[in-house]
Amino acid sequence: MTTYRLHYFPESGNSYKLALMLTLCGQSFEPVWTDFGGGVTRTAEWRASVNPMGEIPVLEEHGVRLTQTAPILLRLAKRYGQFGAANEQEQFEVLRWLFWDNQKLSGFMATYRYRRAFTPSADAKVQDFLRKRVDDFLGILAGEVAQRPFIIGDRPTVADLSLCGYLSFPVEESGYDLAARFPDVHAWLQRIVALPGRKPPYELLPGARLKRYV
Ligand SMILES: N[C@@H](CCC(=O)N[C@@H](CS)C(=O)NCC(=O)O)C(=O)O
């Protein structure tokens, strides 16, 4: 049995992707709270000893440190035979959406939400730019999940677990009322919420929280 340690901070949607996947696969992990707000991931010591990429999350498997949620999710899907692709075409689709999520939806939503909720005076022009990008991406996602229950078909895959990472936090933080503005995205999220064993982010990622400004 693999023992896991997850280096995270509670507000991290990327950490939630891994915590959720492990939980849905019936696995437990030791949570390793990290002082992201205090800047620890920017220190040379942390980068040398935990992650040279300077990013959270980091998943330790028997002490081996893994980073980047997409390949980690794929590895866990293979290991537990859950939330993976059933054939080559599905694998292509899963990868397509994992890449899109990392670069577009999660990438921009994470930045928009962090600045909006967890910094004291985010530049309005930058926020406006980021919000327009997120609006576009949510519209794209809505168009897809309106056509089928999950992003690549009838079953949830790690692509869904990645895409939902930042959309699973409270509306107060993101400022996005998905039920009102993107009902198809909201309905798809509810299908993820209904998965057996699913828990919300702050239940899986405990500990001291960042100061919230909104
Ligand atoms: N593509 C990475 C993204 C990780 C990431 O951006 N994590 C954020 C926190 S949730 C971070 O550490 N950001 C630090 C930075 O951008 O300098 C993944 O999937 O693991």
The ligand as a Gaussian input file, in Angstrom:
#p B3LYP/6-31G(d) Opt

LIG

0 1
 N        0.457000      23.130000     -13.317000
 C        0.706000      23.061000     -11.890000
 C        0.190000      24.330000     -11.260000
 C        0.604000      24.466000      -9.807000
 C        0.440000      25.884000      -9.305000
 O        0.401000      26.845000     -10.073000
 N        0.314000      25.999000      -7.975000
 C        0.202000      27.295000      -7.370000
 C       -0.529000      27.189000      -6.049000
 S       -2.093000      26.402000      -6.186000
 C        1.573000      27.817000      -7.094000
 O        2.333000      27.173000      -6.403000
 N        1.904000      28.990000      -7.630000
 C        3.163000      29.599000      -7.395000
 C        3.608000      30.449000      -8.546000
 O        2.905000      30.498000      -9.569000
 O        4.654000      31.059000      -8.425000
 C        0.047000      21.819000     -11.313000
 O       -0.903000      21.320000     -11.930000
 O        0.496000      21.300000     -10.285000

